[in-house]
Amino acid sequence: MSPLEQDLADYLQLRHSLGHELAEAGRLLPSFVAYLQDHELRSVTVEAALVWAQNSGKGTTVGPRRMTAARGFARYLSGIDPSTEVPPAGLMPSRQRWRRPFIYTPADIDAILSQAQASIVSPLRAATYQTLIGLLAASGLRIGEAIKLDRSDVDWDQGVLLIRESKFGKSRLVPLHPSTMQALAEIARLRDELQRRPKEASFFVSLTRKRLSYAVVGQTFRQLVDNAGVGTDAPSPPRLHDLRHTFAIRTLLSWYRSDEDVQAKIPSLSTYLGHREPASTYWYLSAAPELLALAAARQDTAWSAARPGTRS
């Protein structure tokens, strides 16, 4: 096995140990290593990565995916071989546009909740939307998971929600803060007082005594956000799903600021959010400039402490 082939094996093993699914990288990168060896290159250069990526001879998305794989490998190699050139991000951008999430501030959440209380006439409906939005902000649940909750899915003694067969067909337990459980208890009491004969077992109910509709919730949330003046200057309008993004990013930021071992804790956050693999959670590292800066600073510190030498 050549040095580059050994480096690739070590890289794939490291990524796999962090929970990444590497089917595409494992399929593409042996070809890249072979290309480097055929051209008698001992490490990655930007030119070699670009030529290899452009010579895919297939659809328009293959080149950018090849470049992404090569860039990840190059970033790994740069930690052990200073001569490695890491291709810059965006060198071969994909045509698929990435939408930066809107990150709600605590003041934004308060404004939306206040708007629900002030503008929704029905006391039950107002309290339902206040609690639903608060739950999404406090737990990072998907809106579909919150709507799907049944009364029996709330473990009042343990302070845990059962999320049944959510995305990817997985079920999971989601522990909640006592203050969040208290808010759920309050809406449950109001619901049982004002909707004594529900038509369904759902935890959150509509005025028709049925489970909330995703379309109606989305439309109502949009009206609340607009009327509260939240995100009026944002490049993209705030979305309901951005509450989940905000929860994940705020959690990661708190860990970095507290000097926690983020790499060790990301799998637990991934499980909590119901991600299929930690790689989906790592996406949040690039979703907020402040978070990316903290991650980069910590990585630079780690590399400086290691003081890697040049390979022979």
N, C-alpha and C positions, 0 to 999 in steps of 0.2 A: 504494500500500500504506500503510495507516494505521500509526501508531507501534506499536500493540498487535500488529498482524499481523506487523510486522517483528520485534518482540520474540519472538513465537512461532516465527517462522522461524529466528531465531538460536538459540533454546532447543533446538529439535528438531535443528538441525545440531550443536550442542555435544554433546548426548546421543548422537547417532549417532556422533560422532567418538570417544566413549568406549566404543563397542562395544555400546550398548544397542539392542535391538530395540524400535522405537517404533510398532508398528502400531496399538496401541490409543490411545496418546497422540496420534499423528498423526490418528487418526480422531475422537477426542473433543474435543480442544482447540480446533479451529476453531469448533465450535459454542459453546464457552465464550467465546471472544473475540467472536464475533458477539453473544452475549447481553450482554456488558459494553458493547459499542458501542451496542446497541439501547437500553440504559438510561443512555447517556451517562456511563459510568464510564471513567476514564482508567487505572485499575489495578484490581487484585483487592481485594475486601473479603470478609470472612468471610461476611457476610450474602448477598452475591451468589453466592459459591461454593456455599453451602448450598442456596439456592433453586434454582440451576441443577442441582445434583446431585439434589435431591429431585424435580424435575420431569421425570425420565427417562421416567416413565409405563410402565416395563417391570418386569422381574423384580427380586427383592430384592437381587441382587448388583450390579445396574447402578449404583445410587446410590453405594455405597461405591467402586466403580471410578472413577466420575466424580470423586468427591471426591479420590481418590488422584492422579488426573491433574491436577486443579486445584491441589492442594497442591504438587505438584512444580513446576509452572509458577510458582506464587506464590513459592516459595522462591528460584527463579532471579531473578524480578523484584525481590525484596527486596534483592538485591545492587546493583541499579542505581537503584532507586526506593524510598527510605525510607518512603514513604507506603503501600506495599504491606502488606496484612494477610495473614499466612500462617495458613490454617485449622489449628487444633491437631490433632494426631494423635488418632484415636479419636472425632472428631466424628461420623462415620458409620461405626462399626465394622462389618466384615463378620461374618456369623454363623459363618464358618469360624474355628475356634479355632487359634491359632498356638502350637505347643509349643516352649518355650525349650529348646535343647539342654543336655544335661548336659556340663559341661566337666571332663574328668578332669585331676587334678593328677599330677605325676610320681610322687607317693607312691601314688596310686590305681592307676596302671599297674603299679608295682612290686608292690603287694599282690595284684593279679589274677594276675600272672605267677608270683608265689611260691605262690599258691593252686593254680595249675595243676600246678606241680612237686610240691607236697605231697599233692594229693588224687587225681591221676590215676595209676593203678597202672602202666599200660603206659609204659615209657620212651619209646617212639616217639610214642605219642599225647600224652604230656605235653609232649615237646619240640616236637611239631607245633603244639599250641595256644599254647605260649609264643612260638614264632616267628611264627605267623600273627597273633596279637594284637599282638606287637611291630612287625610289618611294617605293620599298619593304623595304629598310633599314629605310626610314624615316616614314613609316606609319604602318608597321607590317602587311600589306595585305598578304593574301595567293596568290601564284602565279596564281592560277586559277581565282581569283577575278580580278587581274590586267589584265590578258589576256582578260577576258570577258567584260571589260569596253568598252562602246560605247561612241561616241563623245557627245551624249546627256546626259551622266551620269555625266558630269563635270559641276558643277554650278560655273561659273567664278566669279559671283558677290559675292556669299557667301563663296567661297573657300572650297567647300564641294564636295565629291564624293558620288554618289549613288551606293551602292553595291547591285545588284539585285539578290535575291533568291540564296544566296550563300549556304554554308554548312548548313545542317539542314533545308533548305528551307526558311531561314530568309533573309530579306533585311534590310539594315541599312545605315545610313548616316555617312560618315567619314570626319570630318574637317581636313584640312591640313595647315601646316605652310605656310606663304606667299612665302618663298623661294622655297618650293616644288611646289606651284602653278605656280611660275615663270618658273620653269624648265619644267612643263607640257605645259605652254604657248609657250615656245621656241620650243619644239618638235612638237607641233601642227602646228606652222607656217612653220617649215621645212617640215613636212609631207604634208601640203597642197600645198607647193611650188613644191615638187618633186613627189608627188603622187596625181595628180589632179583628177584622175578618179578611186577612190578606188572601189573594188568589194564588200566591206562590210562596215558596219557602225562602225567598231571597232576603238577605239582610237589609239591603237598601231597596225601598219600594217607591213606586211612583204614585201619583194621586189616583191612578186607576187601580191601585192595589196590586200591581204587577211589578216584575223586575224592571229596573231602569233600562232604557234603550241607549245603545252606544251613540246613535245618530243624534238623539235629543240631548244627551249629556254633552256631546261635542259642540252642538249649536249653542247650548246654554252657556257653556264655559267661554266660548268665543265672545258672546255678548257681555259677559261679566268682565272679561279682560279688556275689551274695547271701552266699556263704560267706566272702568276703573283707571283708564289711561296708562295701562301697563304695556311697556314695550313699544310705545308709539314711534320712537326713533330707531328701533331695531331694524337691521337689514332684512330680517325675515320675521313675520309675526309670531309671537309666542304660541306654542302648541300645548295641548294637554299632555302629550307624551314628554314634553320637556321638563315636567315635574320630576319624572323618573331620572332624566339626565342630571338634573340639578341635585337630586339626592345623592347619586353616585359620585359626582364631582365634589360636592361638599364633604362627603365622607373621606374621599382620598385626600383632599386638602387638609382636613383636620389631622389625618394620620401623618402627613409630611410635616406639618407645623409642630406636631408633638414628637417628632423624631422617632416615629414608630417604624418597624420593619415592614414597609409597604409590600415588598415582594412576597413576604411570608403571609401577609394578611389578605392579599388580593383573592386567593382561592375562596376564602370565607365570604368575601363580598360577592364573588361570582355565584356562589351557592345561594346566598341570601336573595340576590336579584333574579335567580332562576335562569342564569345564562347557561348555555350548553357547554361552554368551556371558558377558562380564564382569559383566553385570547379576546373574547368579546368584551371583557371588562377592561383589558389593557387599552382598548380603543379610547377610553375616557382620558387617558394620559395626554392625548393630542387634541382633546375637545375643548380645553380651556387654556389660554395662554399662560395664566398664572400657574396652573398645575403643571404644564409642560416645562416651565422654567424651573420649578422646584425639583421635578424629576431629573432634568438635565444637570442641575447643580449638584444633586446628590450623586449622579453617575460620574460627573467630573471629579468629585471628591474621592469616590471609590477608586477610580482609575489612578489618580495622583498618589493615593496611599499604596496602591499595588506596585507602582513604578515598574511596569513591564519592560523587559529588555527586548532587543531586536533578535529575532530568530536567526540561527545560523543556517 
